Structure formats: C-alpha cells, structure tokens
Amino acid sequence: MLKAVKRAIRKAFHTAGYALVPLPERIHELPGRGGVAAKPVGLPARVEMPVRCAPAAPISTAHTFAQLEALLDRIEPWSGDVPEGYTVNSLGIFTQASFLVSSTGLFAAHHEITHRPSLVSWGESFLELGDWLLAARDARERFVGISLGAAYGAQLVLAWKALMAINPLPCRLVAVEPVPENCAWIRRHMVVNGIDPDEHWIVQAALGPDNEPVLFPVGAPGSGRTGCSDTNSTLSRQTYAALSRASGSAERVLENILLYNSTGLGYDLGAGFHSEVKFVSAVTLGDVLTPFDQVDLLEADIQHSEINVFPPFIDLLTGKVRRVHIGTHGSEAHELLRALFIAAGWELVFDYSPETRHMTEQGPLDLIDGVLSARNPAFAGR
C-alpha cells in the first residue's frame, strides 16, 4: 500500500513538472528513547561556581567618579527642538517613545534644555554612561563596542555618542539580540541618531554556552524581560514535553515545531508582558569575539543567562576585551561573575549587587539588577 502511495505522489509531481531529488540519506530514527538524543539538551538547573575565592573587599569608586566628572566637563549638555513622539537626553540621543514600553505620556513636540548627567538624575544609566566614556577615552585608532541582549540598541547608540563627544574614532558596533522586532528597532534607533546600521553588525541570535538552538520567549519588544535561562532549562523542556502529552496537544506542538520553529506555547514574562516559546539560533561569546583582535567594551544584559555565557570563555575575554559592564540577575549570578573576573586578574570598577540600596560617593543608588563592571589590566597602556 505504501509503495502505491509513493508511486502516486511521484507521478503527481512529475505531471506538475517537478523533478524529484532523493535525500542523501533515508530518514531514520536516531539512537535513544523516542528517536531523540540520549542526553537531553537545555541549560542546567544550577551552575556550579567555576572558581572559589573570598568575597570581594569593598572598592572605592571615588577616583572613578572623579574621572567621569572630568570627562563630562568636556561635553556640553544638548538643547534644542524635540519632534513629536521622541524623548532626548543630555548627549542629544533621540529615542522613539514607542520603544519605551513602560513609559506613558503624550510626547508632544517641544523645546528642551537638558542638564549634565549625574547619578541622582540618571540612576543605573549613569554607570553605563560612565563605562562607555572611560572606554571611549582609552580607545586607540579604532573603537569596538559590543552589546549582548541589545534590546533596541540604547547601549550602542550611547557608546557612539560618548565616543564622538570625547574621542572621535572609526568604530564598529555589534548588537546581539534574539527578538526580531528589537533588531528592527536597533536599525531605526541608529538611523535617527545619525548612525548607518549597515556599517555595523546586528546579529539576531540568543547567547548560549554552545550553538545548540535555544527555546526563547520571543515577544514583548522593548520590555527587557526576555531571556532563556528559564525557558531553555532541561527541566523546562521536560515539563513542556510532559504537559503536551498530558493535555493531548503533542501533535499540535510537533506541527508547530516542524513548520514554524515554535512550540506554540505562551510564556508569561510578568508585568503584563507575554511571549511565545520559540526555537532561536544561538551564538557563543567565542563566536562574537573571534573576529576582533581587541574589544574596548563588552556590555551584557541577558537576564541571568550570564551565568552560562561568560564562564566558558573567560580566557578569551581576558585576551581580547579591555572592559566589561554586566547587568547581573540575582545574587548568585553576581557572586559567580565577581569571583570569575577576580580570579582571572581583572580589576573591579563598579560592584553593586542586585536588589539592594547602595550608598555611593555620589549618593544613594537603588538597584533591581546588579551592576558588575571590570577593567582588564592586561590592556593598560595599549
């Protein structure tokens, strides 16, 4: 019966004018239960600390803040007309209001006089600006800035503005971002601020410890809530499989996977944001760094995936990267990365743990995500 069906299919294709090309190998079931690999893929539920060291002693940021103030002395706060539907900051960066999904307002056209950035007025963003300014100051001949989990590209446009303000150099900006709408927004954000996106790299992919495709919650552009540390864990994958079987929806899920690279399952991101769990291509930190001899600053905000992404490539980071600025998600992630960079010989610049009020030399700082930035002394003088 099956042979007769195959003959009928072949005849129909030939009649329609198609040539049938045989597959190089017959489709067959792979070793392992149910035709899947013997070892399940996915991220581990817990990542072991790759190094152990004593808790970091408190670091003084007074000298760092003094350097930032000296750099800000060289930048005149922007003033001018702001078109309808946009906001602007003191570096003259225009941001489309629709990118700011948590903001409300009419965003009418208006004239604005901005003021010098400070920790009080900018909060956590002042630390991000600080690292980009220091990276721009130290750059030689060419500047390379990388943003992992780039969202709509705010960090890279900030990097470009900081560079143009104090040390104009040719530059390469690299955005790695898995949400397609965010990648489109990166291009728009660059264009609005005078950057040609075709001269830079926008990589639509998730970050992982390897190149296995990941199950990623795609959606909610601009929310900053998407990350695969939960959706791509081995436990989550096992749960999806069990729930699909138990609910009788396994065939529908299989069809979604084969036709759309999606499970068809929804995922609640919190705060009213929702997403769909899809298969997304993954790149490693090694893939991102390999094309470059030197990177001036690598920034990451990848929603707890930092615990899987950074440890396997700490040696490569130490050989190629001058500075890092990492948003940390949870005290375990913060402590793991702090220990990792200290053991590799890096010097901490900002070390502010998550979900804490910190008293700094420039006033109080309330954080939800932590901030860990570090300088690589191997690049001193280069």
C-alpha angles and dihedrals in degrees: 000000000000092000090052091052091050091050091050091050092049091049092050092051093047091049089053090053099254124137114221114227114198119229114251090239134023115252108256140166115269121229114273137060116317093359095292131119114284092238115055117232125227138089121299118256090237132024117215118230105260091207135022123215139148117279112278116262115241110275126217114238095182093101092046093050089048090054090050092051090052090052092047089054086069094056123077110213111247123252130178147088120327117205122229114281096026141097126204136201134207093274090057095252111156116209124192108238093226088066090061096074094173095051127089131197144098095267092206122182110273147151114259136192110198128202137222112285118251138171089253094053100034103031114187090358089067089065090050090050089048094056092047091050092049090046091050092049092052097044119114127202094331135024125218120188125178128194119194112199088016097180105189094344101264093143095050095048088049088051092051093048092048091050094048091048099054111011114015108204138151107273146188119212119197123196121188111190131151101200110089095211090053091052090054089048091052090060092048093047091051094048094049089054097048100263122130104225091201089068091059138051125259109182116192101209144100124249118247142160088251139008098267110127111257133218102242131181099240116196142053096085113206094018095104089215102108121106136137102225089102104028094047100045117120089241092054092049090051090049092051090051093048094047092048092053094044094049094046091241098114093109092051092048091049091051091050091050095049097041105031109018086240135110090216087228121133123226126202111225094185131243090064096303121129136186144178121245106238138166109258130184114252132213127190129228086252091058091052096046101040097082092057132073091199136009119200097202134000115196123190135187104163104148102252094322085108089087090064100032104052108040098064091054105038092117092053090047091052091051097048114020127079098191140006131200114190131182105217124207113207131357093268092058092045094050093045094053094042090055091044095054095041090052089051091055100256122146117232116235102175121014111176117153121221127264092021141114108233127196108218134179087261098046139278121335122197114200136186096176116039125241122223119172127169141182124223108226090198087079097051109134093011 
